């Protein structure tokens, strides 16, 4: 392990040590709340919980709560809520994308089929809202309903753009905002609410997490082209194979020759790399600095997140939220 990786591992341990007890309670809550009268739904919930996800969203919520107050029962409940919503989006995403793997294992739709998974995703959404409703707080429901609508609209917009080569930078940033950054933002705002904080502080934490989410998704878009398949847990180049043109490719296509654009169009049409090897696309991205430019964009969002969280009084939780920005930018999966 090199020094950078070692430092990152130490930072991760430090962050999670601060909220270990609360995260364990969130895990127990998710397990208890994922039991349905339909066995398939329960099995899918347990399968997702055992998949070893990063739990970044409840982590943000818990750290935000502790930054401004305390991570009590409300924060635990809401931590489970955001993770169940995230799980529901993963189940639906895999159905839409006809994915075969996720996090190095068969995807839920590959194991249980599309029909069951669509209904299981719906159940997870409704269960998340049922838990949130127990807080009897209209602001919480308002945040979650608005978030869910924005995320679903993002999926619909992405579907409309599948297979199209004429995707703009603005199109990509809109999807990054809707599919990832808004959820991050709501996690931090819910944490502030659970910690007893309203108003400007809640807004500022939401802005911090929104920038973090933008960086997170842009790094994801880069890793889809550059990561090792074993590390990523799913096939590399999967976005383009599924007909999605993400920001690294948008930047490269701005300068590509007509012949190079035809290569991309062929993959979008055939949905495989048989006629055009993945290495040709990777070479084009490197030639036109598509990956490098997206890394720069991600770094700019990361720096903005750092700037915002640096405005808060120094504490272990403020330092942890600062460290989270490094984890997002420097991760390899």
N, C-alpha and C positions, 0 to 999 in steps of 0.2 A: 504494500500500500504506500503510495507516495505521500509527501507531507501535506499537500492540498487535500487529498482524500482523508487523511488522518485528522486534519483540522476540522474538516466538515463533519466527520463522525463524532468528534468531541462536542462540536456545537449542537448537533442533533440530540445527543444525550443530555446536554445541559438544558435545552428547551423542554424536552419531554419530562425530565426530572421535576421541573417546576409544576407540572400539571398531571403527573402520573396517576395520582389517586383519582382525580376527576375524570381523566380519560378512561380509567378502568370502570368507573361508574357509568360513563357513557356507553362503553362496550356492553355492560350488563343490561343497560336500558334497551339498547338496540336488540340484543338477543331476546329479551322478554317481550318486546313490542313487535317482533317479527314473526310471532307465532299466529298462524291463521287457521281457520276451520278447514281450509283446503290444504291438504298435505303438500302439494306442489309449491304453493306460495311459501310455506314454511321452509321447505327444502332449498328453494332459491335464495331466500333471505339468509339462511345459514351458510350457504355456499358463498355468497357475496361477502359475508362477514369474515369468513375464514380465508379470504383471498389475499390478505396481507397488504391492504391499501395503506396509503400514507396517513390517513386521518387528518389531513391538513386543514380541512374546513372546520371540524370541531375544535381542533387545536387553536385556530385563529379566534374562534368564538370564546374559548375558555381564557386565552391570554388577554383578550380585550376586556373580558369581565373582571379579571384579576388586576388589570392595569388601572381600572377606574373604581373598583370596589371589591366584590367577592364573587367567586364562582360557586354559588349555592345551588339549591335544587332546581331553580329556574334555568340556570346555565346548563346543568346536566341534561334536563329535558330538551332544551333547544339544541344542544350538541347532537343529541340523537335525531332530532328533527332534520337538521341540515344534512346529516349523513344519510338518512333514509331518502331524502329528496335527491341527493347525489346518486345514490344507488339506483333509484327509479330512472334517472336520466341515463345511466350506464346500460341498464336493461333495454330501454327503448332504443338507445343509440345502436346497440349491437344488432337489434332486429332490423333497424333501418339500413344499417351498413352491411347486413348479412355477414357479420364478423364470425370468425371461427375460433379465435383465441382472444383472451384478455388476461394480462398479468401472468403470461406463461402457462395458462390453463385453458381448457375448452371454455368458450363463452357460454353464457346461460342459454342463449337460443340454440346453440349447437347441441346442448344436453337435453333441453326440455321442449324445444320447438318454438316457433314464432307465436302461435296463438296463445299458448300458456304464458309466454314471457310478456306479451303485451298486457295481458290481464294482471300478471304479477306486478308489473311496473305501475299500473293504475292503482293496485291495492297499496303498494308502498307509498305512493303520493298521498292517498287518502289517509293512510295510517299516520303519516307525518303530520298532516293537518289536524287529525284527531288529537294527537299529543299536544300540538301547539294550542289547540282550543282550550285545553285544561288550564292554561295560564290566564284565561279570561282577560286578555289584553288586545284591544282592537289594533293597536299600533303593530304588534307582532303579526297579526293576521294580515294587515294591510301590506307589510313588507313581504310576506311570504306569497300572498296572492299575486302582487305585482311582479315579483321575481319569477314565479311559475309561468305567468303569461308571457313575459319577455323571453324566457328560455324556450318555451314551445314555439313562439314566433321565430326564434333563431333557428330552430330545427326546420321549420317550414321554409324559411328563406334559403337555408342550405340545400334543401331538397330541390327547390326551384333552380338552383345554380349547378346542380350535379351535371357533369359532362360538358360544361361550358368552359371555353378557353378565354372568353372575354371578361374575366373577373378583374375588378380593379382593387387597388390598395384600400379604398374606402369600403368596398364590399367585405374584404377580409377583416378589417378592423371592426366593422359592425358585428360580424359573427363572433369575434373574440370577445367583444363586450357582452353580447347577449348570452353566449354559451358558457362563459367562464367567469369573467370579471364581475358581473353583477352578483353572482352567487358568493364570491369572496367578499364583496362589499357588504352584502346582507349578513353574512356570518359575523363580521366585525361589529356591525350596528346592533345585531341581536345580542352580542356579548356585552356591549355597552349598556343596552337596555336591562339585561339581566343583572349587571353590576350596579344598577341604580342610577345610570347616567342618561340624560337626555340632551337635546339641543345641539349646540355647536360641537361639543366633544364627540358625540355620536356621529355627526356628519363627517368630522375630520378623520375619525377612525375608519369610517366607510370609504373615504377617499383614499386613505392609505392602502386599504385592502383591495380597492378597485385597481389601483396601479399595480399592486402585487399580482392580481389575477391576470391583468393584461400581459405582464411579463411572463407569468407561468404558462399561458397558452402559446405565446410566441416561441418560448423555449421548446414547448411540446411540438410545435410545427417544424422546428429545426431538427429535433431529435427523430422525427419520423423519417427524415432523410439520412441522418448521420449516425444514429445509435446502432449498436450491435443488436441483432434480433433477440438473442438470449437475454440481454440486459433490459431491452425495451419491453419484453413480454408479449410482443405481437410482431407480425411481419413488418420489416422496414419498407418504406415506400408505400405504405398501405393507403394513405390519403389519396394519392394520385390514382392508385389502382381502383379505388372506390369512386373515382370521378371527381374528386375534390381538388381544386387548384388553391393552394394556400399561399401565404405571403412570400416565402422564399422563391417560389416558382413565378409568382406575379412579378417580382423584381427582375428575375432573369428574363422573363418573356418581354419585358419592356425594351430590352436590347438585343433579343434573339433575332437571328436571320429567319426568313420565311421557311427555309429547310428545317431549322431547329424547331420552329413552331409546329411544323407538320409532325415531327417526332412526338411532341406532347399530345397533339390532336389524335394521333394513332392510339396512344395508350388510353386516352379518355374514351375513345370509341370502342376499343377492344377490351378494356378493363383487365389488361394483363401486360407483362413485360416480355412476351414471347417474340414479338416483332421488333421491339425497341428495348434493348437491355437497360436495366435500372442504372448501370454504370454510366450510360450515355447521358442520362438526365442529371446524375450527380456531377458529372464533368461540366455540364452546361451551367449548373448552379454555381460551381466554383469559378468558372470562366467569367461569369457576369456578377460575381460577388453577392448572389441572392442570399446565401446563408449568412454571410458576414453582415450584410445590411440588416437582416432581421435580428441578429444578435445585438447589433447596435441599438435597434429600436427597443428590444427587451431591456437592455441595460439602462436606457433613458427612463423607462417606466420604473425600473428598480431603484434608480437614483431618486426619483420623485417620491416613491414610497419611503425611502430612507430619510429624505428631507422632512417629510410630514411626521414620521414617528419620532424623529430627533427633537421635535418641538415639545414633546411631552417630558415631564420631570423624569430624571433617571431613576430606574428601579430595576430589579431582576426581570420584571415582565416587559418593561420598555426595551431592555437589552435583548430579551428573547425575540420580541417582534422585529427588532433590528436585524438579529441573526437570521430570522426566517427569510429575509430578502436575499441573503447569500445562498441559502439552500435552494431557493427557486431558480436562481440564475445559473448556478454551478452544478445542478444535478445532471445525472446521465440517464435517467429514466423517469 
